[in-house]
């Protein structure tokens, strides 16, 4: 039934003329390649890992605790949280 539908023979295959017509009509027989992710997308994907999210939460918690504590005026009290942020972004 497929032979009749496509006008070919299973044993001999397509003629050159049929193959050229199919190629011109349908294009090459290959899968489309997905687009490459942009640098921004790669950066965002890096930040969604479990350990990275955990580190960012720890940095935010450290800054929050130090910002509400008795030494909130001391700039050095924020160094742990800021250091974690910087290391995560650089990495």
BELVENPE-V619854 format. One record per residue. RES is the residue in three letters. PSI is psi in whole degrees, -180 to 180 (* if undefined). OMEGA is omega as a letter, one per 30 degrees, with the letter a starting at -180 (none if undefined). Layout:
{{RES PSI OMEGA} {RES PSI OMEGA}}
This chain:
{{UNK -42 l} {UNK -34 l} {UNK -46 l} {UNK -42 a} {UNK -44 a} {UNK -3 l} {UNK 46 a} {UNK 180 l} {UNK 131 a} {UNK -35 a} {UNK -36 a} {UNK -21 a} {UNK -165 a} {UNK 151 l} {UNK 165 l} {UNK -41 a} {UNK -42 l} {UNK -42 l} {UNK -42 l} {UNK -39 l} {UNK -43 l} {UNK -41 l} {UNK -43 l} {UNK -38 a} {UNK -46 a} {UNK -16 a} {UNK 180 a} {UNK 154 a} {UNK 79 l} {UNK 154 a} {UNK 149 l} {UNK 138 l} {UNK 135 l} {UNK 149 l} {UNK 147 l} {UNK 140 l} {UNK 147 l} {UNK 166 l} {UNK -38 l} {UNK -42 l} {UNK -41 l} {UNK -42 l} {UNK -44 a} {UNK -40 l} {UNK -34 l} {UNK -33 a} {UNK -5 a} {UNK 1 l} {UNK 151 a} {UNK -47 a} {UNK -39 a} {UNK -45 l} {UNK -41 l} {UNK -43 l} {UNK -41 l} {UNK -38 l} {UNK -41 l} {UNK -40 l} {UNK -44 l} {UNK -40 l} {UNK -41 l} {UNK -44 l} {UNK -40 l} {UNK -46 a} {UNK -43 a} {UNK -28 l} {UNK -21 l} {UNK -1 a} {UNK -177 a} {UNK -21 a} {UNK 33 a} {UNK -19 l} {UNK -18 a} {UNK 118 a} {UNK -28 a} {UNK -18 a} {UNK -16 a} {UNK 0 a} {UNK -36 a} {UNK -51 l} {UNK -44 l} {UNK -38 l} {UNK -41 l} {UNK -45 l} {UNK -49 a} {UNK -44 a} {UNK -41 l} {UNK -44 a} {UNK -42 l} {UNK -40 a} {UNK * none}}
